[in-house]
Amino acid sequence: MAMKGSFVHLHTHSDFSLLDGAIKPAELVGAAAKFNMPAVAITDHGNIFGAVNFFHAAQEKGIKGILGCEVYVAPLGRKHKKPFVKGPGHYHLVLLVKDERGYKNLTQLVTKSYLEGFYYRPRIDKELLSRYNEGLIGLSACLKGEVSDLLSMGFEDKAEEAALEYLKFFGEGNFYIELQDHGLEPQKKVNPLLIRLSQKLSIPLIATNDVHYLSKKDAESQDVLLCIQTNKKVSEKNRICFGTQEFYFKSSEEMSELFKEVPEAIENSIEIAEKCNFEISSSGYHLPNFKPPEGLSLSEYLEKMAHEGFSEKLVSLRPRIEKGELPPKKEYDQRLEKEIRLVKEMGFEGYFLIVWDLIRFARSQNIPVGPGRGSAAGSLLAFSLGITEIDPLEYDLLF
């Protein structure tokens, strides 16, 4: 079923683009609702921290939320971490999630950008894109995108190669050449070149506005954020600034007027929005899968480790039980069985085993682990597994 509406913002930054975006995720959704837009994307710099807040707000407003991220692509590979003498240290690329596979791939890319590619910013590279691209839509991004950057320097052949490489990563119909117009002279020069490249390579256009604040009057506040980020004063002349007050959440009419020469770039925003159908579920539990040894179910393995662990604890407990300083062993046995039964009924076997595995690994590596806190300290099962070091029966703690 075709989506109603004439334009969708697909390149936006919330305040989770730290010290850069000046919009809360709920405000972003609210602006889309105000302008009767059927959907809106969130594409923060290098992270998806605002995803949960964003989807909750979208569900409340009845707006389709599209999760994305403006990632940083390291031109010499994510493991190259030396100062750049020539050229940019990173390019921008916008990624949008189409489905669950795309979400999983985006989380892989973002995670690896921090753990493997971080150098001033979290960076991915094309090697990672070649592995984690399924279920994603790519947009060529702003002036700092590779295609735009190469065109602005006069390297049309290299820009063409880059565009075709991204098209190969994402597949036909999943990569778009991005047009922006914030009244900046470099954009006015590069946009005709981007349109010509789009026609030559049959790669569709997409119009975006690189939203960083809600309205023009918020431009000053966003500029202050940039100053804090770069440790500069507003009065300083030679500092990073956006140059215009056009990075706000524009209406469909404003965007259509701005790109009236290429109406397909506006229409394609709806096309992309229709392709993106992923939501973060806000109900139920979503835990990692714990894989028990072959031949044992989760329940059987939990019971086995609990009883083995309690037997080890019993060595030190038995003398005090026999002296009457602790409850009789029968009470321990009954309590342990009761807890195991309740954990099974709730389907939390995997959760207990995951925590047990984490704690066990930490201790094996001499990583300090506390004795336990909160309601966990009231669990004999946690005590038996070595998750906590507190005997709940000794202190008459409730499970």
Secondary structure, DSSP 8 states (H G I E B T S, - for coil): -----S-----B--TTSTTT----HHHHHHHHHHTT-SEEEEEEET--TTHHHHHHHHHHHT-EEEEEEEEEE-TT-TT--S--SSS-S-EEEEEEE-SHHHHHHHHHHHHHHHHTS-SSS-EE-HHHHHHS-TTEEEE--STTBHHHHHHHTT-HHHHHHHHHHHHHHH-TTSEEEEE--SS-HHHHHHHHHHHHHHHHHT--EEE---B-BSSGGGHHHHHHHHHHHHT--TT-SSS---SSS--B---HHHHHHHTTT-HHHHHHHHHHHHH-------SS---------TT--HHHHHHHHHHHHHHHHHHHHHHHHHTTSS--HHHHHHHHHHHHHHHHHHT-HHHHHHHHHHHHHHHHTT----S--GGGGG-HHHHHHTS----TTTTT---
